[in-house]
Structures are given as structure tokens and as C-alpha cells.
């Protein structure tokens, strides 16, 4: 009798945890690599490996027990993925794909070379680049770290040279390479999940994402846009995944501008915050299709099970031990689905869980979700 497939995951946060739940429901095993024990995913993994990808010995151990390896974020040095591949393990997304995504300048250059619409951008190497940036993309603009930036970290809004000089110093202390990007005056921020195997591509519904302090806070599915925008956004998302030779699950963040354009903001080669609603909201969640894709199994339906879904992140409202202060508000409502990520410590703004509400009336379920989030303190 053949042993169940074991999926290795680099990273043990909430994305790995929800992927692990999906895998175990289908009978697959999970091996998690994380720097600390008892990570959110490590709590439910079959194998919990403490350490990180800079250890070749640890990667050899992971390769020995795993059928295939995936990851929960794009910050893993792609050279370490190449090493895993040299050990005979398929990695999804591949080292090649990650090499085209994790450096945001290379990501944008790759997309631009494939005629995918983007905000204007420019590499930034010196403080003296300010005049060239302003001449090329105007004011204001966003100064970004090329690697390791997320949830607003590694970004600065530049309105003048007085903003630029300290922002340049601050960002280069942590990130050696920067880029500048046009400030987009958008009507709406959108996102769409794309699942791809060697045989098929499936597109999830287009969503609207609403940020809170640069962190994705609310997701509304489907986005309330016209058919032209809906279709165009999906086409651009698929072309973006093809451009980076991507296989697996991808989140593509988009701007819908005031003049009716769709521009790609960023790509994530993994499950994405904008797709959490799919656990209850779609026939097959993004996490299940992530697992299916890395094993090259047939993809599941991405259709919604109800006309509307709303997801709201439960962000930490205090610093200290992670304790849910009020379960009752969430659990007494039959329409609310509560997810707590199992993190030991809460921090202000940290993603500690999420709630999803599905139903027939978008306005009604949004109100339910907002009321529940307000009272669920972690």
C-alpha cells in the first residue's frame, strides 16, 4: 500500500496552517519548516522542523520526507529553492518563478516585457536620483524596498524632496535596493486568485480589497464592477501568472483607476489574504486548490456557493498574549465563520484571525461582518 503524499511547506504561519488543514482533509501529510516550534502550521503538522532554509542539512531532511515542497511567502531566497530542486524535489512555485517575483523591480520588468499594464516605475540607486524620478513619474510617488516589503512595511509616500531623503536613508538601512513607483489615484483596489497546473487554469471571482493602515482588512466578493472591468481584470491576472511561468496558486493585486484602467500592483505566488473568503464562499477553497496544484491533481470548482461573501481580518488590538476576549458575538450568529490562527502573541495590527460571512445580500453581510469584527478582540 502506497504511503500518503507528504507536502513540505517552507513557513509555518496562517497561510501554511490553512493549507495544512486542506491537505489533511484530503488525506495528505504535512511537514513544516519554521524558525520556532509550535507555529500556527506546526501545531497541526505531521512533521515540524525547526530551523530555516539557510541550513542545507535541514533542507536535505525536508526533501527526504516530502513528496513535493511549497512555500507560504515569496521571501525565501530562490537560490535555496534551487538547492531543494537539486535534491530531486519539485518546488511550487519554482525557483525560476520566485526569482522573477521576489525582487519587485524584476517582477515589474518581467510583467512590463509581457505587455501587462502597470504603474510607471523606476529603479532607485542613489539619493541623487530624486530629480530623475520626478521627471519620469511625477509627484507624489511611492518609494519601495525591492525585497521583503509587505503590509505597508518597506514603503514610503514621497511628496517632496524633504520626504525623499529621510525615507531613502530609512529604507536603505533595512533594504539595500529600492524602486520608485507612480502614485495611483485609484477608484478601487481589486484582487483575484489564479490556480494553475500543467493542464488547466482556474480563476476565482474578482474581489474588492479595502486596506486599513496598509494592511488588507476587508474583502468583498465579488467586486461590484461592470462586466468589462471584471473580465479584463481576470485576463490580466492570468497573463501575469503566465509571464512568471507560475504553477500553483497566485494572488494578483490590481488597481482600478479613476480613468477606467486596470493596473497590476503586485503578485503573490501563494495563497493570499484576498482569497480567505473562498474557504466558505467557494466550492473549492484557494488552500485546497493550492494543494491540488502542487500535486498536479485536477483543480476544483472556483464558483461561489452563495451570491456574496465578505471577509474581515481580525487584527491585533493590543500587545500581549493572544487570547480571544469574546467568542460569543461571532459564534451566536449562524452566518459567521470564525478562524483563529493559533499565534501565541498578539500585536497591534498583527493578523490574528479572520471572519467570513456569506449570503444573498452584500450590504447585510458586510454589516454583520463589521459588527462581529468590532467585538472580537484578540
C-alpha positions in Angstrom: 0.0 0.0 0.0 1.4 3.4 -1.0 2.1 5.9 1.8 0.2 9.2 1.7 1.9 12.1 -0.1 3.7 14.5 2.3 3.8 18.1 1.3 6.7 20.2 2.7 5.9 23.8 3.4 8.5 26.5 4.0 7.0 28.7 6.6 4.6 28.0 9.4 2.2 31.0 9.6 -1.5 31.2 9.0 -1.3 30.6 5.2 0.6 27.3 5.8 -1.9 26.4 8.6 -4.9 26.8 6.4 -3.1 24.9 3.5 -2.3 22.2 6.0 -6.0 21.9 7.1 -7.0 21.5 3.4 -4.2 18.9 2.8 -5.1 16.8 5.8 -8.7 16.8 5.0 -7.8 15.1 1.7 -5.6 12.6 3.5 -2.1 14.1 2.8 0.6 14.7 5.3 2.4 17.9 6.1 6.0 18.8 7.0 6.5 22.4 8.1 9.8 24.3 8.3 9.8 27.3 10.7 12.2 29.1 12.9 10.2 28.4 16.1 8.3 25.4 17.3 4.6 25.4 17.7 4.0 27.8 14.8 0.4 28.1 13.6 1.0 25.4 11.0 3.5 23.4 13.1 0.7 22.8 15.7 -1.1 20.5 13.2 1.8 19.3 11.0 2.9 15.6 10.9 6.5 16.8 10.9 7.7 20.1 12.5 11.2 21.0 11.5 12.8 23.8 13.5 15.2 26.0 11.6 15.4 27.9 8.3 16.3 27.5 4.7 19.9 28.6 5.1 20.6 25.2 6.7 21.4 22.7 3.9 21.1 19.9 6.4 17.5 20.9 7.3 16.6 21.1 3.6 18.0 17.6 3.0 15.8 16.4 5.8 12.8 18.1 4.4 13.5 16.7 0.9 13.9 13.2 2.3 10.4 13.2 4.0 8.5 15.3 1.4 7.0 14.3 -2.0 6.9 18.0 -3.1 7.7 21.4 -1.5 5.8 24.6 -1.5 6.0 27.9 0.5 3.8 30.4 2.2 5.6 33.5 1.2 7.9 34.8 -1.6 10.7 35.9 0.7 12.6 32.6 0.6 15.9 33.1 -1.3 15.3 31.5 -4.7 18.8 30.0 -4.6 17.7 27.9 -1.6 14.8 26.6 -3.7 17.3 25.8 -6.4 19.1 23.7 -3.8 15.9 21.8 -3.0 15.3 21.2 -6.7 18.9 19.8 -7.0 17.9 17.3 -4.4 15.3 15.9 -6.7 12.2 17.7 -5.2 9.8 19.7 -7.3 9.1 23.1 -5.7 5.9 25.1 -6.4 6.3 27.9 -7.2 9.6 27.0 -8.7 12.9 28.8 -8.1 12.6 30.3 -11.5 9.2 31.8 -10.7 10.3 33.1 -7.3 13.4 34.7 -9.0 11.0 36.7 -11.2 8.7 37.7 -8.3 10.6 38.3 -5.0 12.5 41.3 -6.3 9.7 43.8 -7.1 11.8 45.6 -9.8 12.4 42.3 -11.6 8.7 41.4 -11.2 7.6 44.7 -12.8 10.2 44.4 -15.6 9.0 40.9 -16.3 5.4 41.9 -16.4 6.1 45.0 -18.5 8.1 42.9 -21.0 4.9 40.9 -21.5 2.8 44.0 -22.1 0.9 43.8 -18.8 -0.3 47.2 -17.7 1.5 48.6 -14.6 2.0 51.9 -12.8 5.2 53.7 -14.0 8.3 52.6 -12.1 12.0 53.2 -11.9 15.0 51.7 -10.1 16.4 53.9 -7.3 20.1 53.6 -6.5 21.2 56.9 -5.1 19.9 60.0 -3.3 20.7 62.0 -6.4 18.1 60.0 -8.3 15.3 62.2 -7.0 15.1 64.7 -9.9 15.1 61.8 -12.4 12.3 60.1 -10.6 10.2 63.2 -10.5 10.8 63.9 -14.2 9.9 60.3 -15.1 6.9 59.5 -12.9 6.0 62.8 -11.2 4.9 63.6 -7.7 3.8 62.1 -5.4 5.3 58.7 -5.8 5.9 55.6 -3.6 9.4 54.7 -2.6 9.6 50.9 -2.1 12.0 48.3 -1.0 12.6 45.8 -3.8 12.5 42.8 -1.4 10.8 41.8 1.9 8.1 44.5 1.8 4.6 43.6 2.9 1.5 45.1 4.6 3.0 48.6 4.0 6.4 47.8 5.5 9.2 48.9 3.3 7.1 51.6 1.6 7.1 55.4 1.9 4.9 58.1 0.3 7.0 60.8 -1.2 5.5 64.2 -1.8 8.7 66.3 -1.9 12.5 66.1 -1.6 12.1 66.7 2.1 10.2 63.4 2.3 12.6 61.5 -0.1 15.9 62.0 1.7 15.0 60.6 5.2 12.8 57.8 3.5 15.8 56.8 1.4 18.0 56.6 4.4 15.4 54.7 6.5 14.6 52.1 3.8 18.2 51.5 2.7 19.2 50.8 6.3 17.0 47.7 6.1 16.8 47.1 2.3 19.8 47.8 0.1 17.8 48.1 -3.2 14.8 50.4 -3.8 12.4 51.4 -6.6 10.1 54.3 -7.1 6.5 53.7 -8.4 3.9 56.1 -9.6 1.2 57.0 -7.1 -2.0 55.7 -8.5 -5.2 57.6 -7.8 -7.5 54.6 -7.9 -11.2 54.1 -7.7 -10.9 50.7 -6.1 -8.3 48.1 -5.2 -9.0 44.7 -6.6 -7.5 41.2 -6.3 -8.0 37.8 -7.9 -6.7 34.3 -7.2 -5.4 32.2 -10.1 -4.8 28.4 -9.8 -2.7 26.7 -12.4 -1.4 23.2 -13.2 0.3 21.9 -16.3 -3.2 21.0 -17.6 -5.5 23.8 -16.5 -6.0 27.3 -15.2 -8.9 28.3 -12.9 -9.8 31.8 -12.0 -11.6 32.8 -8.7 -14.1 35.6 -8.6 -12.7 39.2 -8.7 -12.7 40.8 -5.2 -12.6 44.3 -3.8 -10.0 44.8 -1.1 -10.1 47.5 1.5 -6.9 48.4 3.4 -6.5 49.6 7.0 -3.1 51.1 7.8 -1.7 49.5 4.7 -3.0 46.0 5.8 -5.7 44.2 3.9 -8.7 44.5 6.2 -11.9 43.8 4.3 -12.5 41.7 1.2 -15.8 41.8 -0.7 -16.6 39.1 -3.2 -17.5 39.5 -6.0 -16.3 43.1 -6.6 -19.1 45.4 -7.6 -17.7 46.5 -11.0 -19.1 46.3 -14.5 -18.6 43.3 -16.8 -15.8 44.9 -18.8 -13.7 45.6 -15.7 -14.5 42.1 -14.3 -13.4 40.3 -17.4 -10.3 42.5 -18.1 -9.0 42.0 -14.6 -9.3 38.3 -14.9 -7.5 38.3 -18.2 -4.7 40.4 -16.9 -4.3 38.2 -13.8 -3.9 35.1 -16.0 -1.4 36.7 -18.2 0.6 37.8 -15.2 0.8 34.2 -13.9 1.9 33.0 -17.4 4.5 35.8 -17.6 6.3 34.5 -14.5 5.9 30.8 -15.6 3.8 30.2 -12.5 2.3 27.0 -11.3 0.3 26.7 -8.1 -1.9 29.4 -6.6 -1.3 33.1 -7.1 -2.8 36.3 -5.8 -2.8 39.2 -8.2 -3.4 42.7 -6.7 -4.8 45.3 -9.1 -5.7 49.0 -9.2 -8.9 50.0 -10.9 -8.1 53.7 -11.7 -10.5 56.6 -11.9 -10.0 56.7 -15.7 -11.1 53.1 -16.1 -7.7 51.3 -16.4 -6.7 48.1 -14.7 -3.1 48.1 -13.5 -1.2 45.3 -11.7 0.0 46.4 -8.3 1.8 43.2 -7.1 1.8 39.5 -7.3 1.9 36.9 -4.6 3.0 33.3 -5.6 1.0 31.6 -2.8 -2.4 31.7 -1.0 -3.4 35.3 -0.5 -5.3 37.3 2.1 -7.9 38.3 -0.6 -8.7 34.6 -1.0 -9.6 33.6 2.6 -13.3 34.0 1.9 -13.0 31.0 -0.5 -13.0 28.6 2.4 -16.7 29.0 3.0 -17.5 31.1 -0.1 -16.4 28.9 -2.9 -16.9 25.2 -3.9 -13.1 24.7 -3.6 -11.0 27.0 -1.3 -7.8 28.6 -2.5 -6.0 26.4 0.0 -7.4 23.2 -1.4 -6.6 24.2 -4.9 -3.1 25.2 -3.7 -2.6 21.6 -2.5 -4.2 20.2 -5.7 -2.0 22.3 -7.9 1.3 21.4 -6.2 0.4 17.7 -6.5 -0.7 18.3 -10.1 -4.2 17.0 -9.4 -7.3 18.2 -11.1 -8.4 21.6 -9.8 -11.7 22.1 -8.1 -14.5 24.5 -9.0 -13.9 28.1 -8.1 -17.6 29.1 -8.3 -19.1 30.8 -5.3 -21.7 28.9 -3.2 -23.7 32.0 -2.4 -24.0 35.3 -4.4 -21.9 37.3 -1.9 -19.1 36.9 0.6 -17.3 39.3 3.0 -14.1 38.5 4.8 -12.6 40.8 7.5 -9.2 40.3 9.1 -9.1 40.2 12.9 -6.1 42.4 13.5 -4.5 42.6 16.9 -5.8 45.4 19.0 -3.3 45.2 21.9 0.2 43.8 22.6 0.3 40.7 24.8 -0.8 37.0 24.9 -3.2 36.0 22.2 -6.5 35.5 24.0 -9.9 35.8 22.3 -11.8 38.1 24.6 -15.3 37.4 23.1 -16.2 34.2 21.3 -20.0 34.8 21.8 -20.6 37.6 19.4 -19.1 35.6 16.5 -20.5 32.2 17.4 -24.0 33.2 18.2 -24.6 34.3 14.6 -25.2 31.4 12.3 -23.9 33.3 9.3 -20.4 34.0 10.8 -17.4 31.7 10.2 -14.6 32.3 12.7 -11.0 31.5 12.1 -8.3 31.9 14.8 -4.7 31.4 13.7 -3.2 30.0 16.8 -0.5 32.6 17.3 0.9 32.9 20.8 1.4 36.6 20.9 -0.9 39.4 19.7 0.5 42.8 18.4 -1.4 45.8 17.3 -2.1 45.4 13.6 -1.0 41.7 13.5 -3.2 39.3 11.6 -4.6 37.1 14.3 -7.6 35.5 12.5 -10.5 36.3 10.2 -14.2 36.1 9.9 -16.2 35.3 6.8 -19.9 35.9 6.2 -21.7 34.6 3.1 -25.2 35.4 1.9 -27.7 36.8 -0.6 -27.4 40.5 0.3 -23.9 42.1 0.1 -24.8 45.1 2.3 -26.4 43.0 5.0 -23.5 40.6 5.4 -21.0 43.4 5.4 -22.8 45.0 8.4 -22.7 41.6 10.2 -19.0 41.2 9.5 -18.1 44.7 10.7 -20.2 44.3 13.9 -18.6 40.9 14.6 -15.0 42.2 14.0 -15.5 45.1 16.3 -16.4 42.8 19.3 -13.9 40.0 18.6 -10.8 41.3 20.4 -7.6 39.3 20.4 
